[in-house]
Amino acid sequence: MKQWTNESIYLFGLIACMIVGTMAYTILLSESNVGFLGHLILPAIVLFSLILGMRAGLTMSVTLLIFLFSYFRWFSSIYEAGNVQFFNVKGISFTILLLIMSILSGLVHQLVNNVQLSRHELEERARQLIAVDPETWLDNTDRFRMDLNAERDRLIRHGGSFSVSFLHLNNFARFEEHYGRTEYEWFLNYFSDELHMATRRTDHKYRVAVDTFAIIFPYTSPKAAQVVHDRIRPLLEQYELQSGKHVSLTYEDTFYEVNRENCNTVVDKVVAKASSTS
C-alpha cells in the first residue's frame, strides 16, 4: 500500500509539473507569432514521449528543434522579419521547455510501465499460489499440465526421455470420515514429507486429485521410477495412526514413459488420466 501511495504522489507531481509547463508554453505562444504550428509542437512531443518513452521523446524534440531552426533560418520569411528567433530569451525558453516536457512525459511513461510490470509480477505470484494444493503444498493439476507440456517441449528440443507416474489411494475419500479431520491432515502432511524424501529435488510432485498424486521424473525410465513407489509402499501398507493403530492403505500406481517418438500421444494420455481423476 505504501509503495502505491509513493507512486501516486510521484505521478501527481509529474502531472502537476506538466500542467505548469503547458501553461508556461501557452504564455510563450501568446507572446510570439509562430502560427498554428506552434500549437501542435508540444502536444505532439508529449504524446510521443508518453507512448514511446523519454528517449524517443527527446530524440523527436531535438530533431524537431533542429528542423525548425533550419527552416526559419534559411527558408522562412518570418525569421527575416525578426518575429521568430532561437538565440534570444523566448527561443531558448521554448527549447528548454520542450526538452523538460519531453523528460516529464517520459518519466510518466516509465512510471506507468513500472506499475504494469509490478502488477504482472503480482499476478504471476498469485498464479503460483493458486497452482499449489493448500493441504499438502504440492503443486496441483494446473501446474502439472504446465510442467508436463514444458517437459515435452524440452524433450522435443534436446531428446532423451522422462517418466510420469500416478499413485491413486483407494477409498481415500473416506479416510477423513473414518478417522477424523485431524488424522486426515496429519496423514497428508506426513505423506507429502515422505514423498519429498523419497524423490530427487529435480522430480516434480503433484496432487492432481483428492486421492491421486503424480510425479514427473526427468531423464528417468519407468523402472527407475518404480523404485520411488517401492519406497513409499511400506509407509502406506503399515501406516500408523496417531493413536498407534496401524492401517493399510491400498493404492494403484501407473507409469508412463515419454520419448521423442511417442511424446504427443503419451502426453495426451497422461493429461486424460489426470483429468479423469480430478
DOTOR-222383 format. One record per atom (N, C-alpha, C): x, y, z; residue in three letters. Coordinates in steps of 0.2 Angstrom, whole numbers, plus 5000, padded with zeros to 4 digits. Each point is the difference from the previous one (the first is absolute). Layout:
% residues N
XYZALA/...
% end
This chain:
% residues 278
500449945000MET/499650065000MET/500450065000MET/500650005004LYS/500450065000LYS/500450014994LYS/500149954996GLN/500450004994GLN/499550044995GLN/499449985000TRP/499550034995TRP/499950075002TRP/500050025006THR/499950075002THR/500650044998THR/500649985001ASN/500650034997ASN/499950014993ASN/499849954996GLU/500050004993GLU/499450054998GLU/499550005004SER/499450054998SER/500350075001SER/500350025006ILE/500350065001ILE/500550024994ILE/500449964998TYR/500550014995TYR/499650024993TYR/499549964999LEU/499650014994LEU/499750075000LEU/499650015005PHE/499750075001PHE/500550054999PHE/500650005003GLY/500550055000GLY/500250014992GLY/500149944997LEU/500250014993LEU/499450034996LEU/499449985001ILE/499450044996ILE/500050075002ILE/500150025006ALA/500050075002ALA/500550044997ALA/500649974999CYS/500650034997CYS/499850014992CYS/499749954998MET/499850004992MET/499550064999MET/499550005005ILE/499550065000ILE/500350065000ILE/500550015005VAL/500350075000VAL/500450014994VAL/500449954997GLY/500350014994GLY/499650024994GLY/499449975000THR/499550014994THR/499850075001THR/499950035006MET/499750075001MET/500650044998MET/500649995002ALA/500650044998ALA/500150004992ALA/499949944997TYR/500050004993TYR/499550044996TYR/499450005003THR/499450044997THR/500250075001THR/500250025006ILE/500250075000ILE/500550034995ILE/500549954999LEU/500550024995LEU/499750004993LEU/499649964999LEU/499650004993LEU/499650074999LEU/499750025006SER/499650064999SER/500450064999SER/500750005002GLU/500450054999GLU/500450004994GLU/499949944996SER/500449994994SER/499549994994SER/500350024994ASN/499649994994ASN/500349944996ASN/499849945003VAL/500349944996VAL/499549964996VAL/499350025001GLY/499549974996GLY/499849945003GLY/499649964995PHE/499649945003PHE/500549945001PHE/500650014997LEU/500549945001LEU/500250005007LEU/500150065003GLY/500250005007GLY/499649975005GLY/499350004999HIS/499549965004HIS/500049934999HIS/500349974995LEU/500149934999LEU/500649975003LEU/500550045001ILE/500749975001ILE/500049975007ILE/499750035005LEU/500049975007LEU/499649945001LEU/499450004997PRO/499649945001PRO/500349944996PRO/500350014994ALA/500349954997ALA/500649975004ALA/500450045003ILE/500649985003ILE/499749965007ILE/499550035003VAL/499849975006VAL/499749934999VAL/499649994995LEU/499749944998LEU/500549954998LEU/500550024996PHE/500649964998PHE/500349975006PHE/500250045005SER/500349985006SER/499649955004SER/499450025000LEU/499549965005LEU/500049934997LEU/500049994993ILE/499849944997ILE/500749964999ILE/500550034998LEU/500749974998LEU/500550015006LEU/499950045004GLY/500550015005GLY/500550065000GLY/500450015005MET/500450075000MET/500550004995MET/500349954998ARG/500550004995ARG/499750024993ARG/499549974999ALA/499750014993ALA/499750075000ALA/499750035006GLY/499850075000GLY/500550055000GLY/500649995003LEU/500650044999LEU/500250004993LEU/500149944997THR/500250004993THR/499650044996THR/499349995001MET/499650044995MET/500050075002MET/500150025006SER/500150075002SER/500650044996SER/500549965001VAL/500750034997VAL/499950004993VAL/499749954997THR/500050004992THR/499550054998THR/499450015004LEU/499650064998LEU/500350075001LEU/500350015005LEU/500350065001LEU/500650024995LEU/500449954998ILE/500550014995ILE/499650014993ILE/499449974999PHE/499750014993PHE/499750075000PHE/499750025006LEU/499750075000LEU/500550055000LEU/500649995003PHE/500550055000PHE/500350014992PHE/500149944997SER/500250004993SER/499550034996SER/499349995001TYR/499550024996TYR/499950085000TYR/500050025007PHE/500050085001PHE/500650034998PHE/500649975000ARG/500650034999ARG/500150014992ARG/499849954996TRP/500250014993TRP/499450014996TRP/499449985002PHE/499449994995PHE/499450055002PHE/500050025006SER/499450035003SER/500150084999SER/499550034998SER/500050085000SER/499950025007SER/499749965004ILE/499950025007ILE/500650025004ILE/500549964998TYR/500650015004TYR/500350074997TYR/500050014994GLU/500250064997GLU/499750065003GLU/499349995002ALA/499750065003ALA/500150015007ALA/500449955003GLY/500250015007GLY/499449975005GLY/499549974997ASN/499549985005ASN/500249935004ASN/500449964996VAL/500249945003VAL/500749995001VAL/500350005006GLN/500749995001GLN/500149955005GLN/500649964999PHE/500249955005PHE/500550025005PHE/500450054998PHE/500550025005PHE/499850065004PHE/499450005003ASN/499850055004ASN/499749975006ASN/499750045004VAL/499749975006VAL/499449964999VAL/499650024995LYS/499449964998LYS/500249934997LYS/500550014995GLY/500249944997GLY/500349955004GLY/500450025005ILE/500349955004ILE/499549985005ILE/499550045002SER/499549975005SER/499649954996SER/499850014994PHE/499649954996PHE/500449935000PHE/500750014999THR/500449944999THR/500049965007THR/500250045005ILE/500049965007ILE/499449975002ILE/499450044999LEU/499449985002LEU/499849934996LEU/500150004993LEU/499849944997LEU/500449945002LEU/500750015002LEU/500449955002LEU/499849975007LEU/499850055004ILE/499749985007ILE/499449965000ILE/499550034995MET/499449964999MET/500149934997MET/500549994996SER/500249944998SER/500249955005SER/500450035005ILE/500349965005ILE/499449985005ILE/499650055002LEU/499449995004LEU/499549944997LEU/499950014994SER/499549954997SER/500449935000SER/500650004998GLY/500449945001GLY/500049965006GLY/500050045006LEU/500049985007LEU/499349975001LEU/499550034997VAL/499349975001VAL/500049944997VAL/500249994994HIS/500149944996HIS/500349945004HIS/500650025003GLN/500449955004GLN/499649985006GLN/499750055003LEU/499649985006LEU/499449954999LEU/499750024994VAL/499449964998VAL/500349934999VAL/500549994996ASN/500349944999ASN/500249965006ASN/500350035005ASN/500249975006ASN/499449975004ASN/499550045000VAL/499449985003VAL/499749944997VAL/500050004993GLN/499749944997GLN/500549945001GLN/500650015000LEU/500549955001LEU/499949975007LEU/499950045005SER/499849985007SER/499449965000SER/499550024997ARG/499349975000ARG/500149934997ARG/500450004994HIS/500149934997HIS/500449955005HIS/500550035004GLU/500349965004GLU/499649975006GLU/499550055002LEU/499549985005LEU/499549954998LEU/499850004993GLU/499649954997GLU/500449945000GLU/500650004998GLU/500449944999GLU/500149965007GLU/500150045006ARG/500049985006ARG/499349965002ARG/499550044999ALA/499349975001ALA/499949944996ALA/500250004994ARG/499949944996ARG/500549945003ARG/500650025003GLN/500449945003GLN/499649985006GLN/499750045004LEU/499749985006LEU/499449964998LEU/499650024995ILE/499449964998ILE/500249934998ILE/500649994997ALA/500249944997ALA/500349955006ALA/499950025006VAL/500249955005VAL/499449985004VAL/500149935002ASP/499449975004ASP/500150025007ASP/499550035003PRO/500050035007PRO/500149955005PRO/499849944999GLU/500149955005GLU/500749975001GLU/500349994994THR/500649965000THR/500650054998THR/499850064997TRP/500550044997TRP/500449974994TRP/499749954998LEU/500349974993LEU/499650044995LEU/500450004994ASP/499650044994ASP/499449964998ASP/499550044997ASN/499449974999ASN/499949984992ASN/499449984998THR/499949984993THR/500250054995THR/499950065001ASP/500250064995ASP/500750004999ASP/500450005006ARG/500750004999ARG/500349934997ARG/499649955001PHE/500249944997PHE/500050004993PHE/499450034997ARG/500050004993ARG/500550054997ARG/500150055003MET/500550054998MET/500749975000MET/500249975005ASP/500749975000ASP/500049944996ASP/499549964999LEU/500049954995LEU/500150024993LEU/499750054998ASN/500150034993ASN/500750035000ASN/500250035005ALA/500750035000ALA/500549944999ALA/499949955003GLU/500549945000GLU/500049974993GLU/499450004997ARG/499949974993ARG/500450054995ARG/499950065001ASP/500450054996ASP/500749995000ASP/500249995007ARG/500849995001ARG/500249944996ARG/499649945001LEU/500249944997LEU/500050014992LEU/499550034997ILE/500050014993ILE/500750044998ILE/500250055003ARG/500650034999ARG/500649975001ARG/500149965005HIS/500649975002HIS/500049935000HIS/499449964999GLY/500049935000GLY/500049975007GLY/500149945001GLY/500049965006GLY/499349985002GLY/499949995006SER/499349975002SER/499950025007SER/499350005002PHE/499950015007PHE/499449955002PHE/499849995006SER/499549965002SER/499550045005SER/499449984999VAL/499550025004VAL/499649955004VAL/499950015007SER/499749945003SER/499450035004SER/499549965001PHE/499450025004PHE/499949955006PHE/499850035006LEU/499949965005LEU/499350015003LEU/499649964999HIS/499350015002HIS/499849965006HIS/499850035006LEU/499849975006LEU/499349985000LEU/499949945000ASN/499349975000ASN/499650025007ASN/499450024999ASN/499650025005ASN/500250055005ASN/500550044997PHE/500350055004PHE/499550065002PHE/499450004995ALA/499550055002ALA/499749995006ALA/500049945003ARG/499749985006ARG/500450015006ARG/500750014999PHE/500450005005PHE/499850055006PHE/499950064998GLU/499850055005GLU/499349985003GLU/499649974997GLU/499449985003GLU/500149945005GLU/500549964999HIS/500149955005HIS/500450025005HIS/500550044999TYR/500550025005TYR/500050075003TYR/499650044997GLY/500050075002GLY/500450054996GLY/499950065001ARG/500350054996ARG/500850015002ARG/500150005007THR/500750005002THR/500449954997THR/499849945000GLU/500449944998GLU/500150014992GLU/499550024997TYR/500050024993TYR/500550054998TYR/500150055004GLU/500550054998GLU/500749985002GLU/500049965006TRP/500649975002TRP/500349954994TRP/499649964997PHE/500249964995PHE/500350044994PHE/499650054998LEU/500250034994LEU/500750045001LEU/500150035006ASN/500650035001ASN/500649945000ASN/499849955004TYR/500549945000TYR/500249974993TYR/499549994996PHE/500149974994PHE/500450054995PHE/499850075000SER/500350054996SER/500850005002SER/500150005007ASP/500750005002ASP/500449934997ASP/499749955001GLU/500349934998GLU/500150004992GLU/499550034997LEU/500150004992LEU/500650054998LEU/500150055004HIS/500650044998HIS/500649975002HIS/500049965005MET/500649965002MET/500249944996MET/499549974997ALA/500149954996ALA/500250014993ALA/499950074998THR/500150024993THR/500650055000THR/500350014994ARG/500550054999ARG/499750075000ARG/500550055001ARG/499750074999ARG/499850014993ARG/500349974995THR/499850024993THR/499349964998THR/499849955004ASP/499349974999ASP/499550055002ASP/499550004996HIS/499450055002HIS/499449965003HIS/499850025005LYS/499449975004LYS/499450044999LYS/499449965000TYR/499450044999TYR/499449965003TYR/499550045003ARG/499449975002ARG/499550024995ARG/499849954995VAL/499650014995VAL/499249995001VAL/499949975006ALA/499349995002ALA/500149985008ALA/499450005003VAL/500049995007VAL/500349935002VAL/500049954996ASP/500349945001ASP/500549984996ASP/500350044995THR/500449984995THR/500650055000THR/500649975000PHE/500650045000PHE/500449984993PHE/500450054998ALA/500449994993ALA/500750025001ALA/500449974997ILE/500850025000ILE/500250004993ILE/500450054998ILE/500450014994ILE/500749985001ILE/500349954997PHE/500749995001PHE/500450014994PHE/500350065000PRO/500450024994PRO/500649954999PRO/500149984994TYR/500649954998TYR/500049945004TYR/499449975001THR/499949945004THR/499649954996THR/500249945001SER/499549944997SER/499549985005SER/499549974998PRO/499449985004PRO/500349955005PRO/500549964998LYS/500349955005LYS/500350045006LYS/500450054998ALA/500350045006ALA/499550045004ALA/499450024997ALA/499550035003ALA/499749965005ALA/499949934998GLN/499749955004GLN/500450005007GLN/500650025000VAL/500449995007VAL/499750055005VAL/499850064997VAL/499650055005VAL/499449975003VAL/499649974996HIS/499449975002HIS/500149945005HIS/500649974999ASP/500149945004ASP/500250035007ASP/500350065000ARG/500250035007ARG/499450025004ARG/499550024996ILE/499450035003ILE/499549945002ILE/500049954997ARG/499649945001ARG/499949985008ARG/500649995003PRO/499949985007PRO/499750055004PRO/500150064999LEU/499750065004LEU/499250004999LEU/499849974994LEU/499350005000LEU/499749935002LEU/500349954999GLU/499849945002GLU/499949995008GLU/500550035003GLN/500050005008GLN/500050075002GLN/499550044999TYR/500050075002TYR/499750005007TYR/500450045004GLU/499850005008GLU/499750075001GLU/499449995003LEU/499650055002LEU/500250045006LEU/499850055002GLN/500350045006GLN/499849965006GLN/499549965000SER/499849965005SER/500449945001SER/500549984995GLY/500449955000GLY/499749944996GLY/499450004998LYS/499749954996LYS/500350004993LYS/500149944997HIS/500350004993HIS/499449984996HIS/500050044994VAL/499549984995VAL/500449994993VAL/499749974996SER/500349994993SER/499650044995SER/500350044996LEU/499850044995LEU/500149974993LEU/499549974997THR/500249974994THR/500050054994THR/500449994995TYR/500150054995TYR/500149974993TYR/499950044995GLU/500249974993GLU/500550054997GLU/500549984997ASP/500550044997ASP/500049994992ASP/500150054997THR/500150004992THR/500650034998THR/500349984995PHE/500650034997PHE/500050014993PHE/500350064998TYR/500050014993TYR/500750024998TYR/500349984994GLU/500650024998GLU/499950044994GLU/500350065000VAL/499950054994VAL/500750014997VAL/500049994993ASN/500650014996ASN/499850044994ASN/500550024996ARG/499950044995ARG/499549974995ARG/500049944999GLU/499649974995GLU/499250005002GLU/499949995007ASN/499349995002ASN/499850065004ASN/500450055000CYS/499850055005CYS/499350035000CYS/499850024994ASN/499350034999ASN/499549955002ASN/500049944998THR/499549955002THR/500049985007THR/500649995003VAL/500049985007VAL/499850065005VAL/500250064998VAL/499850065004VAL/499350015000VAL/499749994994ASP/499250005000ASP/499749955005ASP/500349945000LYS/499749955004LYS/500150025008LYS/500650035001VAL/500150025007VAL/499650065002VAL/499850044996VAL/499650065001VAL/499349975001VAL/499849954996ALA/499349975001ALA/500049975006ALA/500549965002LYS/500049975007LYS/499950055005LYS/500450055000ALA/500050055006ALA/499350035000ALA/499750014994SER/499350035000SER/499549965003SER/500149934998SER/499549955003SER/500049995007SER/500550025003THR/500149995007THR/499850065004THR/500050064997SER/499850065004SER/499350015000SER/
% end
